Amino acid sequence: MRVAVYGTLRKGFNNHHLLLSAKFVSEMILPGFDMYSMGGFPACAFGSGKIYAEIYDVDKPTLDRLDRLEGHPDWYERKCVPTILGDIWIYTYTKKQCENLDLVHNEEGIAIWN
């Protein structure tokens, strides 16, 4: 299964260790998402923006660990989206959950979590 990660699961961030058995596929700009700040980590929702993500191939045990971290399906929802790399799972919030959060963006119009 292929997963897009955009926050603390990316290389160099504190939850990346959960992907050590995964195969890195590519970096990618994903259109159709807005990124919001949750303080120490981001949330994404379907929208009109673009986000930077890393794409990984994961096995079922790794996907299960990611689901636990993300609180799927009660906190984040794991959604399947079509991309040029095939169908990819991504953890999302709803627009309603993001109503009072600050939008993350940069001058190029691509949201990157730092």
N, C-alpha and C positions, 0 to 999 in steps of 0.2 A: 504494500500500500504506500502511496506517496502522500507526504505531509508537508505543508507550508508552515514555517515558523517565522515570526516577525518580532519577537521580544526576547524574553529571558532564556529562551531555548536556543537562540542563535549562538554561533561560535563566540567565545570570549565572555559569555554571560553566565550567571550562576546556575541555571538549570540545564545547561548544555550537556552535562554529564549523563542525562537521561537518553541522549542520542549517540552515545559512544559506540553502540553496536549497529547503528544505522549507517546507511551508505549516502554520503553527500552526493546530490545530483547536480545542482545548479543554484545560482542566485537568480532572482527573477523580480521584475516589477509587475505586480498584480493590479490591474485596473478594477474599478468597481468596489473599492473599499475605502472607508475613512478610518483613521487611527485616532484613538483617544488616550489621554493619560489617566492612569489609575493611581498615580503617585510613583511607586517603585516599579511599575510594569504597565504595558499597554493593553488596550482592548481594541478590536476592530469590529466594524459593522459594515454591512453592505451599504454602499453610498456612491458618490460620484468621483472620489479621489483615487489615488494610486498609492500602494504601499510597497516597500522593499521587503522581500522575504527570502529565506533560504529553503531549498527544497530537499527533502530526504526521502529515501526509500526505507520503510520500517517494517518489521515483522509484527505479528499480533501481540506478543508480550510487550514490545515497546509501545505500540499503540495503546494498550491497556494502561501502561504507566503514564502516558501522556494524558489519557482520559482522567485518571485519578488526579494528576496535578492540576488540570484545567477544570475539575469539578463537573465534567460532562455527565449528564445533560442538564444539571441543575444550575450551574453557574455560567460557564461558556457552553455553547452548542458546537458540536463538530459538524461542519457542513461540507458537502462534496461540490467542488466547482470545476467546470471544464477549463482547461488551459492548453497552450500549445505543447505542453509536456504530458498531456492526458489529464484524466480526472485526478484532482488533488484535494485532500482533506485540509480544512483550515478551521481553527477555533474562533468563533465569533460571538459577539454580543448583539442584542437587538438595538435598533435606534432608540427605543424607549429607555433601555438601560443606560444609554450614553447621553441622555438629555442634559444632565448637569455636569458633564465632564468636558475638559479642555481638549480641543482638537489639536493633534500633532501635525505639523506641516513644515516644509522648508521652501526656500525660494524657487526650487525647480518643480514644485508641486508634487513631490514624492515624499510620503511620510516614512521616516526612518527612525526607529527607536534607538536612542543613544543612552 
